[in-house]
Amino acid sequence: MANTQNSRVENCAFENNSKGIYLWGSNNNILTHNSVDNNLYGILILYSSDNNIIEYNSITNTREPQGYAIHFYKTGAGSNNIIRNNDITSNYRGIYFNKSDNNRIYHNNIINNTLYQAYDNGSNYWDDGYPSGGNYWSDYTGVDENHGENQDIPGSDEIGDTPYIIPGDNNRDRYPLMSPIGIPWMGTAFFSLKNLYTVNVEKILDLNQGSKLVVKFYTYGDGYENENVIETFSPPWHVEENELARHPGPGRVGVKKARLDLTTDDTSNVISTIESFTVTKTMLELRFTQIPLEWALAGTPEEKTELEIEFSEIPLYWALAPS
């Protein structure tokens, strides 16, 4: 992404490439909830890319000979960037800063990266102060017997008593976390329209919090209509499947807006919205052309009737849908 400004890259999969995501002279962007796997460079930051937020991404299995999970490359590659709440696991190299200053890195899980977990020859901030804390490092060998800003008061606080030293210059994580940070979810999810009343949810997710995945349905004016629980689980949970979620009505109701939420047992308690979806005029036009073909192949009178009703109702929803 060269010279990209004020953009959002969300809920995408970048796999088996030379570069997963790269920013070149790009500012004020948000990279969030992306799966970045098996690339030479996971996220590559070049040439004065400033004020970006990199959060809630899974960056794994970057390959030799480069093999950087996050690489700030060239002098002054970026400043005032925030890197937080990412899962950086099983890469050849972890996070690398080359003469880039004033970036903040905290609340990341930095786990089992082979050559080094991090390297920094600039001047950056590797924690969020006390008591928020820094990052979880799988090779940290310190203990947690004290608490307080100076870690000199007896009693544990889930923060290591001694800093984690980062090679390259004089950088350190002053408050390393003793346990991995609880990132609610990682992975990708995509909506598509199955028919006027049903959405397809394609998902590859690691769920670390909550107990339910819920598709919630809304009007075009964002009024809540109803919901459909499509997954009940106990974390940590990995789910990799397609799911059909029909609007639960009452009665026969067409989909207008849908949202995939991670919730507790009480589905009104939303931990995080994973993906959202709006049915457009273009989608409805495509569905309108598909129905006659499906009707010709339908096996039962009931199936033909369902398609006939849908065909007659699509124009009503089309009139309300955005372009």
C-alpha positions in Angstrom: 0.0 0.0 0.0 2.0 3.0 -1.3 1.1 6.4 -0.1 -2.2 5.2 1.4 -3.8 7.6 3.8 -6.7 7.1 6.3 -7.6 3.6 5.1 -8.7 0.5 7.0 -7.5 -3.0 6.2 -9.7 -5.4 8.1 -10.7 -9.0 8.3 -8.5 -10.2 5.4 -6.2 -13.2 4.9 -2.7 -12.6 3.5 -1.0 -16.0 2.9 1.9 -17.5 0.9 3.2 -14.2 -0.5 6.5 -12.3 -0.5 4.8 -9.5 1.5 1.7 -10.0 3.5 0.8 -6.3 4.2 3.2 -3.4 3.4 2.9 0.4 4.0 5.1 2.7 2.0 4.9 6.4 2.9 1.4 5.6 4.3 -0.1 7.5 7.3 -3.1 7.2 9.6 -4.2 3.7 8.5 -5.7 0.9 10.6 -4.7 -2.7 10.1 -6.9 -4.9 12.2 -8.1 -8.5 12.6 -6.1 -9.8 9.6 -4.6 -13.2 9.3 -1.1 -13.0 8.0 0.5 -16.4 7.5 3.4 -18.0 5.7 4.9 -15.0 4.0 8.5 -13.8 3.7 7.5 -10.5 5.4 4.3 -10.4 7.5 3.9 -6.6 7.8 6.5 -4.4 6.2 6.7 -0.7 7.0 8.7 1.5 4.7 9.7 5.2 4.3 8.0 7.5 6.8 4.8 5.6 7.4 3.5 7.4 10.5 0.5 7.3 12.9 -0.8 3.9 11.9 -2.5 1.4 14.2 -1.6 -2.3 13.9 -3.9 -4.3 16.2 -5.6 -7.6 16.6 -3.7 -9.3 13.8 -2.4 -12.9 13.7 1.1 -12.9 12.2 2.5 -16.4 12.0 5.0 -18.6 10.2 7.1 -16.0 8.2 9.7 -17.9 6.2 13.5 -17.7 5.9 15.6 -16.0 4.7 13.7 -12.8 5.5 11.1 -14.1 7.9 10.1 -10.9 9.7 6.7 -10.8 11.4 6.7 -6.9 11.6 9.6 -5.1 9.9 10.3 -1.4 10.1 12.8 -1.1 7.3 15.0 1.9 6.1 16.0 4.8 8.3 12.9 6.7 9.5 10.6 4.0 8.3 7.8 5.1 10.6 7.1 6.9 13.9 4.1 7.3 16.2 2.7 4.0 15.2 0.9 1.8 17.7 1.4 -2.0 17.6 -0.9 -3.7 20.1 -3.0 -6.8 20.8 -1.4 -8.9 18.0 -0.5 -12.5 18.1 3.1 -12.9 16.8 3.9 -16.5 16.8 6.3 -19.0 15.2 8.1 -16.6 12.9 11.7 -16.7 11.9 12.1 -13.1 13.3 9.6 -11.3 15.4 9.4 -7.5 15.5 12.3 -5.5 14.0 12.9 -1.7 14.1 15.7 -0.1 12.0 16.3 3.5 13.1 12.6 4.2 13.6 11.6 6.1 16.8 8.7 7.0 19.0 6.5 3.9 18.2 4.6 2.2 20.9 4.4 -1.6 21.2 2.3 -3.2 23.9 -0.2 -6.0 24.8 1.1 -8.3 22.1 1.7 -12.0 22.5 5.3 -12.6 21.2 5.7 -16.3 21.2 8.4 -18.8 19.9 10.0 -16.7 17.2 13.1 -18.5 16.2 16.0 -16.1 15.5 14.9 -13.4 17.9 11.6 -12.2 19.4 12.4 -8.5 18.8 15.2 -6.2 17.7 15.3 -2.4 18.0 18.2 -0.1 17.2 16.0 3.0 17.5 14.2 4.5 20.5 10.7 3.1 21.0 8.3 2.3 23.9 7.7 -1.4 24.5 5.0 -1.1 27.2 2.0 0.9 28.1 3.2 2.0 31.6 2.0 0.6 34.9 -0.4 -1.0 35.6 -1.4 -1.6 32.0 1.8 -3.4 31.3 3.9 -4.4 28.2 3.9 -7.6 26.1 3.9 -11.3 26.8 7.3 -12.9 25.8 7.4 -16.7 25.7 11.2 -16.6 26.6 10.9 -14.3 29.6 12.6 -15.9 32.6 11.8 -13.4 35.3 9.5 -13.9 38.3 6.5 -12.1 39.6 6.8 -11.6 43.4 6.3 -7.9 43.6 4.0 -5.1 42.3 4.0 -1.4 41.9 5.5 1.0 39.4 9.0 0.1 40.6 8.1 -3.5 41.2 9.4 -3.3 44.7 6.2 -3.9 46.8 5.7 -7.5 48.0 2.8 -9.2 46.2 2.3 -10.4 42.6 0.5 -8.4 39.9 0.9 -10.6 36.7 3.8 -8.4 35.6 7.4 -9.5 35.7 9.6 -7.9 38.4 12.5 -7.3 36.0 12.4 -5.8 32.5 12.6 -7.8 29.3 15.7 -6.6 27.4 15.4 -6.0 23.7 18.6 -6.3 21.7 19.8 -3.6 19.3 20.2 -0.5 21.5 18.9 0.4 24.9 15.2 -0.6 24.6 13.3 -2.7 27.2 9.8 -3.8 28.1 9.7 -2.4 31.6 6.5 -4.4 32.5 6.5 -7.8 30.7 3.3 -9.8 31.2 3.5 -13.1 32.9 0.6 -14.6 30.8 -0.6 -14.2 27.2 -2.9 -11.3 26.7 -6.6 -12.2 26.3 -7.2 -11.2 22.7 -11.0 -11.9 22.1 -10.6 -13.5 18.7 -8.3 -13.8 15.7 -8.9 -14.9 12.1 -11.3 -14.0 9.3 -15.0 -14.1 8.6 -16.9 -13.2 5.4 -20.6 -12.8 4.7 -22.4 -13.5 1.4 -26.1 -13.6 0.4 -27.4 -17.2 0.0 -31.0 -16.0 -0.8 -33.2 -13.2 0.2 -33.7 -14.7 3.7 -30.4 -16.3 4.4 -26.7 -15.3 4.7 -23.7 -17.6 4.4 -20.9 -17.0 6.9 -17.5 -18.3 6.0 -15.2 -18.3 9.0 -11.8 -19.3 10.2 -11.6 -18.1 13.8 -9.7 -18.7 17.0 -12.0 -17.7 19.8 -10.4 -16.9 23.1 -13.3 -15.3 25.0 -17.1 -15.5 25.1 -19.3 -18.5 24.5 -21.5 -17.8 21.5 -21.2 -16.6 17.9 -24.4 -14.8 16.9 -25.7 -13.4 13.6 -27.8 -10.4 14.4 -30.2 -8.9 11.9 -31.0 -5.2 11.5 -33.1 -2.9 9.3 -31.4 -0.5 6.9 -32.0 2.1 9.6 -30.0 0.0 12.1 -33.0 -1.1 14.0 -32.6 -4.5 15.7 -34.8 -7.3 14.3 -33.7 -10.7 15.5 -30.8 -13.0 15.9 -29.5 -16.5 15.2 -27.0 -18.3 17.4 -24.7 -20.2 15.0 -22.0 -21.4 17.4 -21.9 -22.3 21.1 -18.4 -23.0 22.4 -16.0 -23.1 25.4 -12.8 -21.1 24.8 -10.2 -21.5 23.5 -12.0 -22.7 20.4 -11.0 -23.0 16.7 -13.8 -23.0 14.1 -13.3 -23.4 10.4 -16.5 -23.8 8.5 -19.3 -22.2 6.5 -22.6 -21.6 8.2 -26.0 -20.7 6.8 -28.0 -18.4 9.0 -31.6 -17.7 8.0 -33.4 -14.6 9.3 -35.5 -16.0 12.2 -38.4 -13.8 11.5 -41.0 -13.8 12.9 -42.4 -14.9 9.6 -40.6 -14.6 6.3 -38.2 -11.7 6.5 -35.5 -10.6 4.0 -32.0 -9.9 5.1 -31.1 -6.2 5.1 -28.1 -5.9 7.5 -26.4 -8.6 9.4 -23.6 -8.6 12.0 -21.5 -11.5 13.4 -20.9 -10.9 17.1 -18.9 -12.7 19.7 -21.0 -12.7 22.9 -21.3 -14.2 26.3 -24.2 -16.6 27.1 -26.3 -13.4 27.3 -26.2 -12.5 23.6 -27.0 -8.9 24.4 -23.5 -8.7 26.0 -21.3 -8.2 22.9 -17.6 -8.7 23.4 -16.7 -7.9 19.8 -18.2 -7.5 16.4 -16.3 -9.7 14.0 -17.9 -8.8 10.7 -20.8 -6.8 9.3 -22.8 -7.1 6.1 -25.2 -4.9 4.1 -27.4 -6.3 1.3 -27.2 -3.9 -1.7 -29.3 -3.5 -4.9 -26.6 -5.2 -6.9 -26.8 -8.3 -4.7 -30.5 -8.4 -5.0 -30.4 -8.0 -8.8 -28.0 -10.9 -9.0 -30.2 -13.1 -6.9 -33.2 -12.1 -9.0 -31.5 -13.5 -12.1 -30.5 -16.8 -10.3 -34.0 -17.8 -9.1 -35.4 -18.9 -12.5 -32.4 -21.2 -13.0 -32.9 -22.7 -9.5 -36.6 -23.0 -10.0 -36.0 -25.2 -13.2 -33.8 -27.5 -11.2 -36.0 -27.6 -8.0 -36.9 -31.2 -7.0 -40.2 -30.7 -5.1 -43.3 -28.4 -5.4 -42.4 -27.0 -2.0 -39.0 -25.8 -3.3 -40.6 -24.3 -6.4 -43.1 -22.4 -4.2 -40.4 -21.0 -2.0 -38.5 -19.7 -5.0 -41.6 -18.2 -6.5 -42.4 -16.3 -3.3 -38.8 -15.1 -3.0 -38.9 -13.9 -6.7 -42.0 -11.9 -6.0 -40.6 -10.3 -2.8 -37.2 -9.2 -4.1 -38.5 -6.0 -5.8 -39.9 -4.8 -2.4 -36.5 -5.1 -0.7 -34.7 -3.7 -3.7 -36.6 -0.5 -3.4 -35.1 0.0 0.1 -31.6 -1.3 -0.5 -28.6 1.0 -1.0 -26.8 0.9 -4.3 
